[in-house]
């Protein structure tokens, strides 16, 4: 039986924007397809956080108001948690399947000035691994992590698309400022409904959609 893995995204924002809602639904669906015994968790949720119905109905999804420092408070438990950290000393590798059970995505919080949550978690002793030099969307970061850990890809063997251009018609297009995994159709793998969301809000900046 495949080993059970947990993927955690820290979400400290009291609201859930349409972009993040689509990302989280995609993460949950792919996590379940990879292994029904896996878990996708949103941690540090504010009390009363409105979990979308599609997400709540997925049996691998877990909503958690506690932060990861509390969930994995003991040293032994914390040692099994991998923080995906662009400043880590080592890249994520297939061998990390044996070292870690939990993969944690901290991110940048929308405070003013922004708080670097990954930096905060690094200082609390979570072991870090890098995913590469190019910024990824949250669902892409989880997807790449799962490909390395569960499918045993090395990072340099994953097919990427950097800064792809989305063409809506002959006159409208937009360049995405992220790295994506390339699908079998040659297009970037994106959550269901994401292209429509970007097209509908093409006059807004990407930041407005989160």
C-alpha positions in Angstrom: 0.0 0.0 0.0 1.4 3.5 -0.8 2.7 5.5 2.1 0.3 8.1 3.5 1.4 11.7 3.1 0.0 14.9 4.4 0.2 18.2 2.5 -0.5 21.4 4.5 -1.1 24.9 3.3 -1.1 27.6 6.0 -4.0 29.9 5.4 -4.2 32.8 7.8 -6.4 35.1 5.8 -9.9 35.5 7.2 -11.3 35.3 3.7 -10.9 33.0 0.7 -10.5 34.6 -2.7 -11.7 32.9 -5.9 -8.1 32.1 -7.0 -7.2 30.3 -3.7 -10.6 28.4 -3.7 -9.8 26.9 -7.1 -6.3 26.1 -6.1 -7.4 24.3 -2.9 -10.1 22.3 -4.7 -7.4 21.2 -7.3 -5.0 20.2 -4.5 -7.6 18.2 -2.7 -8.7 16.4 -5.9 -5.2 15.5 -6.9 -4.2 14.5 -3.4 -7.1 12.1 -3.3 -6.3 10.7 -6.8 -2.7 10.0 -5.8 -3.7 8.1 -2.7 -7.1 8.1 -0.9 -5.3 7.7 2.4 -3.4 11.0 1.9 -4.5 14.2 3.6 -4.7 17.8 2.4 -5.0 20.2 5.3 -5.5 24.0 5.6 -4.0 25.0 9.0 -4.2 28.2 11.1 -7.7 28.9 9.8 -9.6 31.7 11.6 -12.6 30.5 13.6 -15.7 30.3 11.5 -13.7 30.2 8.2 -16.2 29.5 5.4 -14.8 26.3 3.8 -16.2 25.9 0.2 -18.7 23.0 -0.2 -16.6 21.4 -2.9 -13.6 21.3 -0.7 -15.4 20.2 2.5 -17.0 17.3 0.6 -13.6 15.8 -0.3 -12.8 13.0 2.2 -9.0 13.8 2.1 -9.6 17.4 3.2 -9.1 18.6 6.8 -9.8 22.1 8.1 -7.6 23.0 11.1 -7.6 26.1 13.3 -4.4 25.2 15.0 -1.0 26.2 13.6 1.6 23.7 12.6 3.7 24.5 15.6 0.9 23.3 17.8 -0.1 20.3 15.7 3.5 19.1 15.5 4.7 20.4 18.8 7.0 17.5 19.8 10.6 17.3 18.4 10.0 13.8 16.9 6.9 14.9 15.1 8.4 18.1 13.8 11.4 16.1 12.4 8.9 14.4 10.0 7.7 17.7 8.6 9.3 19.2 5.5 9.0 23.0 5.0 9.1 23.9 1.3 11.5 26.8 1.6 13.2 28.7 -1.3 16.1 29.5 1.1 16.7 25.9 2.1 20.1 24.4 1.7 18.9 21.2 -0.2 16.5 20.5 -3.1 13.6 18.2 -2.6 14.5 14.7 -3.8 12.8 11.3 -4.1 14.8 10.1 -1.1 12.8 12.6 1.0 9.9 10.1 0.8 11.5 8.2 3.5 12.5 11.1 5.7 9.2 13.1 5.8 5.5 12.3 6.2 4.2 15.9 6.1 4.9 18.6 3.5 4.3 22.2 4.6 3.7 25.3 2.4 3.9 28.5 4.4 3.8 31.3 1.9 3.7 35.1 2.2 0.9 36.6 4.1 -1.1 39.6 2.9 -0.2 41.8 5.8 1.2 45.3 5.3 4.1 45.1 5.4 4.0 41.4 4.3 5.0 38.7 6.8 7.1 35.9 5.5 5.5 33.0 7.1 8.1 30.6 5.6 10.8 32.5 7.4 8.9 32.3 10.7 8.5 28.5 10.4 12.2 28.1 9.4 13.2 29.8 12.7 11.0 27.3 14.6 13.1 24.4 13.5 11.2 22.9 10.6 13.6 21.2 8.1 13.5 22.8 4.7 13.8 21.8 1.1 13.8 23.9 -2.1 11.6 23.4 -5.2 13.8 25.5 -7.5 14.4 29.2 -8.3 11.2 30.1 -10.1 8.0 31.1 -8.2 5.1 28.6 -8.5 1.4 28.9 -7.7 0.4 27.0 -4.5 -1.2 24.1 -6.4 1.9 23.8 -8.6 4.2 23.7 -5.6 2.1 20.9 -4.1 1.9 19.1 -7.5 5.7 19.2 -7.9 6.2 18.0 -4.3 3.9 15.1 -4.9 5.6 14.2 -8.2 9.0 14.1 -6.5 7.9 12.3 -3.3 5.2 9.9 -4.5 6.1 9.5 -8.2 9.8 9.7 -7.6 10.6 12.3 -10.2 13.8 14.4 -9.7 13.1 18.1 -9.9 15.1 18.4 -13.2 13.0 15.7 -14.9 9.6 17.4 -14.3 8.3 19.1 -17.5 7.8 22.8 -16.7 6.3 25.8 -18.4 7.7 29.1 -17.2 5.6 32.3 -17.6 3.1 30.8 -20.1 1.0 33.1 -22.2 -2.8 32.4 -22.0 -4.5 33.4 -25.3 -8.2 34.1 -24.9 -8.8 35.2 -28.5 -6.9 36.9 -31.4 -6.6 40.1 -29.5 -6.5 39.2 -25.8 -3.8 37.3 -23.9 -2.0 37.5 -20.6 1.4 36.2 -19.4 1.3 34.3 -16.1 4.2 35.2 -13.8 4.7 31.7 -12.5 6.2 28.3 -13.2 3.7 25.5 -14.0 3.9 21.8 -14.8 3.3 21.0 -18.5 0.4 18.7 -19.1 0.2 16.0 -21.8 -1.5 18.5 -24.1 1.5 20.9 -23.8 -0.4 23.4 -21.8 0.2 24.5 -18.2 -1.7 22.3 -15.6 -4.1 24.7 -13.9 -7.1 24.2 -11.6 -10.4 23.7 -13.2 -12.0 27.1 -13.9 -8.8 29.1 -13.5 -8.5 30.1 -17.1 -12.1 31.3 -17.1 -11.5 33.2 -13.9 -8.4 34.9 -15.3 -10.2 35.7 -18.6 -13.2 37.1 -16.8 -11.0 39.3 -14.7 -8.4 40.1 -17.4 -8.7 43.8 -16.5 -7.6 43.1 -12.9 -4.1 42.4 -11.8 -3.3 38.8 -10.8 -2.9 39.9 -7.2 -6.6 40.9 -7.1 -7.7 37.4 -7.7 -6.2 35.8 -4.6 
